[in-house]
Amino acid sequence: MTGKISPMRTIRVIAHDIRSTHNVGSLLRTCEGLGVEHIYFTGYTPYPLSRGDDRMPHIANKLTAQIHKTALDAENLVAWSHEADVLQCIKQLQHDGYVIAALEQSSNSELLSDYTAPEKIVLLLGREVEGIEDRILSICDVCLEIPMLGEKESFNVVQATAMALYKLRFD
């Protein structure tokens, strides 16, 4: 393995408005494998069944089964929570000393490869097609971009997350 592992870095993830249960399951596996401390599911992102879940049981059970297909039990290995308000979640994490890094292509993005992460960081992920809304980007501390070398405009949200988390962990 090349690079220097940074086990002391605290990394968290906010998954906002991710539509696909398969992406959520894969995201849970990726986060578990790269030592993410906590995942926050916000907006309409589906999430596994939890204690005190207020969703209709048949809906919560269906989503849990779909997530499990790609999570393969990682949903039980990495800490996660559902947060109703993404803006409040971000503001609380900033108050707790975390830098919020949006993984998004924008006019003020910094290349992921050039970024040096702080000790406490939250990687914010957004919608699979439309990305992160401007109102949310406006309160983030930094916007990180993975350059595309081919003809496609973006990576799958979980592929991009894996690249970013690897860079943040082994920076």
The 8 nearest C-alpha neighbors of each residue, nearest first, counted from 0:
[[1, 2, 3, 4, 169, 165, 170, 168],
 [2, 0, 3, 169, 4, 170, 166, 165],
 [1, 3, 169, 4, 0, 170, 166, 5],
 [2, 4, 169, 5, 170, 1, 168, 0],
 [5, 3, 169, 6, 168, 2, 170, 7],
 [4, 6, 7, 168, 8, 169, 3, 170],
 [7, 5, 8, 4, 168, 9, 34, 169],
 [6, 8, 5, 9, 118, 4, 119, 168],
 [9, 7, 118, 6, 5, 119, 10, 168],
 [8, 10, 119, 118, 7, 120, 36, 11],
 [11, 9, 35, 120, 121, 36, 119, 8],
 [10, 12, 121, 37, 35, 36, 38, 122],
 [13, 11, 122, 38, 121, 123, 39, 14],
 [12, 14, 39, 123, 38, 124, 15, 40],
 [15, 13, 124, 40, 39, 41, 123, 12],
 [16, 14, 41, 125, 42, 17, 124, 13],
 [15, 17, 44, 43, 42, 126, 125, 18],
 [18, 16, 44, 126, 15, 19, 127, 125],
 [17, 19, 44, 16, 20, 43, 45, 126],
 [20, 18, 22, 21, 17, 23, 45, 44],
 [19, 21, 23, 66, 22, 65, 24, 45],
 [20, 22, 24, 19, 23, 66, 69, 25],
 [21, 23, 25, 19, 20, 24, 26, 157],
 [22, 24, 20, 26, 21, 25, 27, 66],
 [25, 23, 70, 66, 69, 21, 27, 26],
 [24, 26, 22, 28, 69, 70, 27, 23],
 [25, 27, 23, 29, 24, 28, 157, 22],
 [26, 28, 24, 30, 25, 29, 73, 70],
 [29, 27, 25, 31, 73, 70, 26, 30],
 [30, 28, 26, 32, 31, 27, 25, 33],
 [31, 29, 35, 27, 33, 32, 28, 26],
 [32, 30, 28, 34, 29, 77, 33, 35],
 [31, 33, 29, 30, 34, 28, 35, 27],
 [34, 32, 30, 31, 35, 29, 164, 165],
 [33, 35, 31, 32, 30, 36, 10, 168],
 [36, 34, 30, 10, 11, 37, 33, 31],
 [35, 37, 11, 10, 34, 78, 9, 77],
 [36, 38, 78, 11, 79, 35, 12, 77],
 [39, 37, 79, 12, 13, 11, 78, 40],
 [40, 38, 13, 80, 79, 81, 14, 12],
 [39, 41, 81, 14, 44, 13, 82, 15],
 [42, 40, 15, 82, 85, 44, 83, 81],
 [41, 43, 16, 15, 44, 83, 85, 40],
 [42, 44, 16, 45, 41, 18, 17, 15],
 [43, 45, 17, 16, 42, 18, 41, 40],
 [46, 44, 43, 20, 62, 18, 47, 23],
 [45, 47, 44, 40, 48, 63, 62, 81],
 [48, 46, 63, 49, 62, 59, 66, 45],
 [47, 49, 59, 63, 52, 60, 46, 50],
 [50, 48, 52, 51, 47, 46, 80, 59],
 [49, 51, 52, 48, 53, 47, 80, 54],
 [50, 52, 49, 53, 48, 54, 56, 55],
 [53, 51, 49, 50, 54, 48, 59, 56],
 [54, 52, 51, 55, 56, 59, 49, 50],
 [55, 53, 52, 59, 56, 58, 57, 48],
 [54, 56, 58, 57, 59, 53, 52, 60],
 [57, 55, 59, 58, 60, 54, 53, 52],
 [56, 58, 60, 59, 55, 61, 54, 62],
 [59, 57, 61, 55, 56, 60, 62, 54],
 [58, 60, 56, 62, 48, 61, 57, 54],
 [61, 59, 63, 57, 58, 62, 56, 64],
 [60, 62, 58, 64, 63, 59, 57, 65],
 [63, 61, 65, 59, 64, 60, 66, 58],
 [62, 64, 47, 60, 66, 61, 65, 48],
 [63, 65, 67, 61, 62, 66, 60, 68],
 [64, 66, 62, 67, 68, 63, 20, 61],
 [67, 65, 24, 20, 63, 68, 64, 21],
 [66, 68, 70, 64, 71, 69, 65, 63],
 [69, 67, 65, 66, 70, 71, 64, 24],
 [68, 70, 24, 25, 67, 71, 21, 66],
 [69, 71, 24, 67, 73, 28, 25, 72],
 [70, 72, 67, 69, 73, 68, 28, 74],
 [71, 73, 74, 70, 75, 67, 76, 28],
 [74, 72, 76, 70, 75, 28, 71, 27],
 [73, 75, 72, 76, 27, 77, 70, 47],
 [76, 74, 73, 72, 77, 78, 79, 70],
 [77, 75, 73, 74, 78, 31, 72, 27],
 [78, 76, 31, 75, 74, 73, 79, 37],
 [79, 77, 37, 38, 36, 76, 80, 75],
 [80, 78, 38, 37, 39, 77, 81, 40],
 [79, 81, 39, 40, 82, 38, 78, 37],
 [80, 82, 40, 39, 41, 83, 79, 46],
 [83, 81, 41, 84, 40, 80, 39, 85],
 [82, 84, 41, 81, 85, 42, 88, 40],
 [85, 83, 87, 86, 82, 88, 41, 42],
 [84, 86, 88, 87, 41, 89, 83, 82],
 [87, 85, 89, 88, 84, 90, 135, 138],
 [86, 88, 90, 84, 89, 85, 91, 83],
 [89, 87, 85, 91, 86, 90, 84, 92],
 [90, 88, 86, 92, 87, 91, 85, 93],
 [89, 91, 93, 87, 92, 88, 94, 86],
 [90, 92, 94, 88, 93, 89, 87, 95],
 [91, 93, 95, 89, 94, 90, 97, 88],
 [94, 92, 97, 90, 96, 95, 91, 89],
 [93, 95, 91, 92, 96, 90, 97, 89],
 [96, 94, 92, 93, 97, 91, 90, 119],
 [97, 95, 93, 94, 92, 98, 119, 120],
 [98, 96, 93, 119, 120, 92, 95, 99],
 [97, 99, 120, 140, 121, 93, 100, 119],
 [98, 100, 121, 140, 139, 120, 97, 122],
 [101, 99, 141, 122, 142, 123, 121, 140],
 [102, 100, 123, 142, 103, 122, 143, 141],
 [103, 101, 143, 124, 142, 144, 123, 100],
 [104, 102, 144, 101, 143, 142, 105, 130],
 [105, 103, 144, 108, 106, 143, 102, 142],
 [104, 106, 108, 107, 103, 142, 144, 143],
 [105, 107, 108, 104, 109, 142, 103, 144],
 [108, 106, 105, 109, 142, 104, 141, 143],
 [109, 107, 142, 105, 143, 144, 106, 104],
 [108, 110, 143, 144, 142, 111, 107, 114],
 [111, 109, 144, 112, 113, 143, 145, 108],
 [110, 112, 114, 143, 113, 144, 145, 109],
 [111, 113, 110, 114, 166, 145, 115, 109],
 [114, 112, 110, 111, 115, 109, 143, 116],
 [115, 113, 111, 112, 116, 110, 109, 143],
 [116, 114, 113, 117, 170, 167, 112, 111],
 [115, 117, 114, 167, 118, 120, 170, 119],
 [116, 118, 119, 120, 115, 98, 8, 97],
 [117, 119, 8, 9, 120, 116, 7, 10],
 [120, 118, 9, 97, 117, 8, 10, 98],
 [119, 121, 98, 97, 10, 99, 117, 9],
 [120, 122, 11, 99, 12, 10, 100, 98],
 [121, 123, 12, 100, 101, 99, 13, 11],
 [124, 122, 101, 13, 12, 100, 102, 121],
 [125, 123, 14, 102, 15, 13, 101, 122],
 [126, 124, 131, 130, 15, 16, 17, 14],
 [125, 127, 130, 17, 16, 129, 128, 131],
 [126, 128, 156, 130, 129, 17, 125, 155],
 [129, 127, 126, 130, 125, 153, 155, 156],
 [128, 130, 126, 127, 131, 125, 132, 16],
 [131, 129, 126, 125, 128, 127, 132, 103],
 [130, 132, 125, 126, 133, 136, 135, 129],
 [131, 133, 135, 134, 136, 130, 125, 129],
 [132, 134, 136, 135, 137, 131, 138, 130],
 [135, 133, 137, 132, 136, 138, 131, 86],
 [134, 136, 133, 137, 132, 138, 131, 86],
 [137, 135, 133, 139, 138, 134, 132, 131],
 [136, 138, 135, 134, 139, 133, 140, 132],
 [137, 139, 136, 135, 140, 134, 89, 86],
 [140, 138, 99, 136, 141, 137, 100, 101],
 [141, 139, 99, 98, 100, 138, 142, 101],
 [142, 140, 100, 139, 101, 143, 99, 108],
 [141, 143, 101, 108, 100, 102, 109, 103],
 [144, 142, 102, 109, 108, 111, 110, 103],
 [145, 143, 110, 104, 111, 103, 108, 109],
 [144, 146, 111, 110, 147, 143, 159, 104],
 [147, 145, 144, 148, 110, 111, 153, 104],
 [148, 146, 149, 145, 152, 153, 151, 150],
 [147, 149, 146, 150, 151, 152, 145, 153],
 [150, 148, 151, 147, 152, 146, 153, 154],
 [149, 151, 152, 148, 147, 153, 154, 146],
 [150, 152, 149, 153, 147, 154, 148, 155],
 [153, 151, 150, 147, 154, 149, 148, 146],
 [154, 152, 151, 147, 155, 159, 145, 156],
 [155, 153, 159, 156, 158, 152, 151, 147],
 [154, 156, 158, 157, 159, 153, 127, 160],
 [157, 155, 159, 158, 127, 160, 154, 124],
 [158, 156, 160, 159, 155, 26, 161, 22],
 [159, 157, 161, 155, 160, 156, 154, 162],
 [160, 158, 162, 156, 157, 161, 154, 155],
 [159, 161, 157, 163, 158, 162, 164, 156],
 [162, 160, 158, 164, 159, 163, 165, 157],
 [163, 161, 159, 165, 160, 164, 166, 158],
 [162, 164, 160, 166, 165, 161, 167, 159],
 [165, 163, 167, 161, 166, 162, 160, 168],
 [164, 166, 168, 162, 163, 167, 169, 161],
 [167, 165, 163, 169, 164, 170, 168, 162],
 [166, 168, 164, 170, 165, 169, 163, 116],
 [167, 169, 165, 5, 166, 170, 164, 4],
 [170, 168, 4, 3, 166, 2, 167, 5],
 [169, 167, 166, 168, 3, 2, 5, 4]]
